[in-house]
């Protein structure tokens, strides 16, 4: 299936090639080109196999019944194959001689010409592919991005099977960034992702389709897991994250005096906001996403009372409750 997808990527860009055998007189080819003003040149073949490229200007300037294409054709450059990805095709373009960039890229299978692809079309397709990947994958973590998170939620809710879901982020990260900078803050986000992945992987009885971990943006992660596991997963994530910080020599506290931020110190803490049995209570991804603000407010109530907790957990069933459920880390 993947090979077919790669083939389609280049096949959509490929155009018919104007080909001519190498022993054909240049004057005959020049006469044909006069009838086809849009053709930039000729893919020269030898017994049906790719032999080189000859530009329209060269053919017209060398037009003579006594001169064959083989006398004026340029060397055969590297070719593309339909099974290549766009990235692989770009690698070939990067290795081409400068003179080769003046003509289309030849697509050939076992030496036989299939068509041509304009370099500008390949570059445009690569740019579109990059934009699409940015929507699907978060660059900082390599996790599925927001679009794929929403799709995973929609699919899981539509499937109808019970599952729990959690928003996971780092409370106090903005203040931490103010002191240590965004680079170290990004390190904390990556540490959090590693920890969540480790906690999930340690549950060896889980299958691949039992979980989904995605990056909603900033430091916010979405975790979908099979039902009845959120309490233990939350405790393990908080415990392991704190252990990871200590073993890495990373301080979760930052002195903030004189920086105009909300408090004199900031403590970075995991905020684990979970909802049990999502499909029973929500009809789609957007209706579920709207609960995040409510859950965060409940966790922040607890943080106001206990500002230096290593983590804050709210789990609802999902009817609202009078106050947050603080689970010991």
C-alpha positions in Angstrom: 0.0 0.0 0.0 2.8 2.4 0.9 4.6 1.7 -2.4 1.4 2.5 -4.3 1.1 5.7 -2.4 4.7 6.7 -3.3 4.0 5.8 -6.9 0.9 8.0 -7.0 2.9 11.0 -5.6 5.1 11.1 -8.7 2.6 9.8 -11.1 0.4 12.9 -10.4 3.2 15.2 -11.3 4.4 13.3 -14.4 3.6 14.6 -17.9 4.0 12.8 -21.3 7.5 13.1 -22.7 8.3 14.0 -26.3 10.8 11.3 -27.3 12.8 10.7 -30.4 15.3 8.0 -31.3 19.0 9.0 -31.3 19.5 8.2 -35.1 16.7 10.5 -36.2 17.9 13.5 -38.3 17.8 16.7 -36.3 16.0 18.6 -39.1 13.0 16.2 -38.8 12.8 16.7 -35.1 13.1 20.5 -35.5 10.2 20.5 -38.0 8.1 18.6 -35.4 8.9 21.0 -32.7 7.7 24.0 -34.8 4.3 22.4 -34.6 4.5 22.1 -30.8 5.7 25.4 -29.4 5.1 24.3 -25.8 7.6 21.5 -26.0 10.9 22.6 -24.3 13.0 19.8 -25.8 13.3 16.1 -26.6 14.0 13.1 -24.5 16.4 11.1 -26.7 16.2 7.3 -26.7 18.4 4.6 -28.0 16.4 1.5 -28.8 13.6 2.7 -26.5 16.0 3.3 -23.6 16.8 6.8 -22.2 20.0 8.2 -23.8 19.8 11.9 -22.9 18.1 15.3 -23.3 18.3 17.8 -26.1 16.9 21.3 -25.7 14.6 23.0 -28.2 17.2 25.8 -28.8 20.0 23.3 -29.5 17.8 21.3 -31.9 16.7 24.4 -33.8 20.3 25.8 -34.0 21.7 22.5 -35.2 18.9 21.7 -37.7 20.4 19.7 -40.6 19.4 16.5 -42.4 23.1 15.4 -42.1 23.1 15.6 -38.3 21.5 13.1 -36.0 20.3 13.6 -32.5 23.1 11.3 -31.3 25.5 13.9 -32.5 24.2 16.7 -30.3 22.5 15.0 -27.4 23.7 15.8 -23.9 24.7 13.0 -21.4 21.9 11.0 -19.8 21.4 12.3 -16.2 19.9 10.5 -13.3 16.3 9.4 -13.6 13.4 9.1 -11.2 11.3 6.0 -10.6 7.6 6.0 -9.9 8.1 4.1 -6.7 10.2 7.0 -5.2 8.9 9.3 -2.5 9.0 13.0 -3.2 11.9 13.3 -0.6 13.9 10.7 -2.5 13.3 12.6 -5.8 14.5 15.8 -4.2 17.7 14.1 -3.1 18.3 13.2 -6.8 17.7 16.8 -7.9 20.2 18.0 -5.3 22.9 15.7 -6.8 22.2 16.8 -10.4 24.7 18.8 -12.4 23.7 22.5 -12.8 23.1 21.9 -16.5 20.6 19.1 -15.8 18.4 21.5 -13.8 17.5 23.3 -17.1 15.4 20.5 -18.4 12.6 18.3 -16.9 13.4 15.3 -14.8 13.0 12.0 -16.7 10.9 9.2 -15.1 12.1 5.8 -16.3 11.5 2.2 -15.4 14.3 -0.3 -16.2 15.7 2.4 -18.5 12.5 2.9 -20.5 11.1 6.4 -20.5 7.7 6.8 -18.8 7.4 10.6 -18.8 8.9 13.8 -17.4 8.4 15.9 -14.3 9.1 19.6 -14.2 11.5 20.5 -11.3 9.2 23.4 -10.2 6.3 21.0 -9.9 8.3 18.6 -7.7 9.4 21.5 -5.4 5.8 22.7 -5.2 4.6 19.2 -4.3 7.4 19.0 -1.6 6.3 22.3 -0.1 2.7 21.2 0.0 3.8 17.9 1.6 5.7 19.8 4.3 2.7 21.9 5.1 0.5 18.8 5.4 3.0 17.1 7.7 3.1 20.2 10.0 -0.6 19.8 10.4 -0.3 16.1 11.2 2.9 16.0 13.3 4.1 18.4 16.0 7.7 19.4 15.3 8.8 19.7 18.9 7.7 16.2 20.0 7.2 14.2 16.7 3.7 13.2 18.0 0.5 13.5 16.0 -0.6 17.1 15.9 -3.9 18.7 16.7 -5.6 17.7 13.5 -4.8 14.0 14.0 -5.8 14.3 17.7 -9.2 15.5 16.8 -9.5 12.8 14.2 -8.5 10.1 16.6 -11.1 11.4 19.1 -13.8 11.4 16.4 -12.9 7.9 15.3 -12.8 6.6 18.9 -16.2 8.2 19.8 -17.8 7.0 16.6 -16.5 3.5 17.3 -18.6 3.4 20.5 -16.2 1.4 22.6 -15.5 2.7 26.1 -12.3 4.6 26.6 -10.9 7.3 29.0 -9.1 10.4 27.9 -6.8 12.9 29.5 -5.3 16.3 28.8 -1.8 16.5 30.2 0.3 19.6 30.5 2.8 21.4 32.8 1.5 23.9 35.2 3.9 26.8 35.8 5.8 26.3 32.5 5.3 29.9 31.3 6.9 31.2 34.5 9.7 28.6 34.2 10.4 29.8 30.6 10.6 33.4 31.9 13.6 32.4 34.0 15.4 29.6 32.1 14.3 30.3 28.5 12.2 28.4 26.0 14.9 25.9 25.1 15.0 24.5 28.6 11.2 24.7 28.7 11.0 22.6 25.5 13.3 20.1 27.2 10.7 19.7 30.0 8.0 19.2 27.4 10.0 16.4 25.7 10.7 14.9 29.1 7.0 14.8 29.8 6.3 13.1 26.5 9.0 10.5 27.2 7.5 9.8 30.6 4.0 9.4 29.3 5.3 7.0 26.6 7.2 5.0 29.2 4.2 4.7 31.5 2.1 3.4 28.6 4.8 1.0 27.3 5.2 -0.5 30.8 1.7 -1.8 30.6 2.7 -4.8 28.5 -0.8 -6.1 28.4 -2.0 -3.1 26.4 -2.2 -3.5 22.6 -1.1 -0.7 20.2 -4.7 0.3 19.6 -5.4 0.6 23.3 -3.7 4.0 23.4 -3.2 7.2 21.4 -0.8 10.0 22.5 -0.9 13.3 20.6 0.3 16.9 20.9 -2.4 19.5 20.9 0.0 22.4 21.0 2.3 24.2 23.4 2.8 21.8 26.3 -0.6 20.2 26.0 -0.9 16.5 25.3 -3.9 14.3 24.6 -3.9 10.7 25.9 -6.6 8.2 25.0 -6.5 4.9 26.9 -8.6 2.0 27.6 -11.2 2.4 30.5 -10.4 2.2 34.1 -6.7 3.1 33.9 -6.6 6.9 34.3 -5.9 6.9 38.1 -2.9 4.6 38.0 -1.5 6.2 34.8 -1.8 9.7 36.4 0.0 8.6 39.5 2.8 6.9 37.5 3.3 9.9 35.2 3.6 12.3 38.1 6.0 10.1 40.0 8.2 9.2 37.1 8.3 12.9 35.8 9.6 14.0 39.2 12.1 11.2 39.3 13.3 12.1 35.8 13.8 15.7 36.7 15.8 14.8 39.8 18.0 12.3 38.0 18.6 14.8 35.1 19.6 17.6 37.5 16.7 19.8 36.2 15.2 22.1 38.8 11.4 22.2 38.7 11.5 25.4 40.6 12.5 28.9 39.3 13.2 32.1 41.3 11.0 34.8 39.7 11.6 37.8 41.9 11.8 41.1 39.9 10.4 39.5 36.7 6.9 40.8 37.1 5.4 37.4 37.1 2.6 36.1 39.3 4.7 34.7 42.2 8.1 34.8 43.7 8.8 31.2 42.7 7.4 28.8 40.1 7.0 25.1 40.5 6.5 23.1 37.3 4.0 20.4 38.0 2.2 17.9 35.9 -1.5 18.6 35.4 -3.4 15.5 34.5 -7.0 16.2 33.6 -9.1 13.1 32.7 -12.6 12.1 31.8 -13.8 8.5 32.2 -16.0 6.8 29.5 -15.8 9.5 26.9 -18.2 8.0 24.3 -21.1 7.8 26.7 -21.1 11.5 27.4 -19.7 13.2 24.3 -20.9 13.1 20.7 -17.7 14.4 19.0 -14.2 15.7 19.5 -15.2 19.4 19.8 -17.7 18.8 22.5 -15.1 16.8 24.5 -12.4 19.4 23.9 -14.5 22.1 25.5 -14.2 20.3 28.9 -10.5 21.1 29.1 -11.0 24.6 30.4 -13.3 23.3 33.1 -10.9 20.6 34.1 -8.0 23.0 34.2 -9.9 25.4 36.4 -10.7 22.6 38.9 -7.0 21.6 39.0 -6.0 25.3 39.6 -8.3 25.5 42.6 -6.2 22.7 44.2 -3.0 24.5 43.1 -4.1 27.6 44.8 -4.3 25.7 48.1 -1.2 23.5 47.5 1.1 25.4 45.2 4.1 23.1 45.5 2.4 19.8 44.8 4.4 17.7 42.2 1.2 17.1 40.3 -2.5 17.9 40.1 -5.1 15.3 39.0 -8.7 15.9 38.2 -10.8 12.9 37.1 -14.5 13.2 36.4 -17.1 10.6 35.4 -17.9 13.1 33.7 -20.6 14.9 35.7 -19.1 18.0 37.4 -18.1 17.6 41.0 -17.9 20.2 43.8 -14.1 20.2 43.9 -11.0 18.6 42.3 -10.0 15.0 43.2 -6.4 15.3 44.3 -4.6 12.1 44.0 -1.4 11.5 46.0 1.7 11.4 43.7 
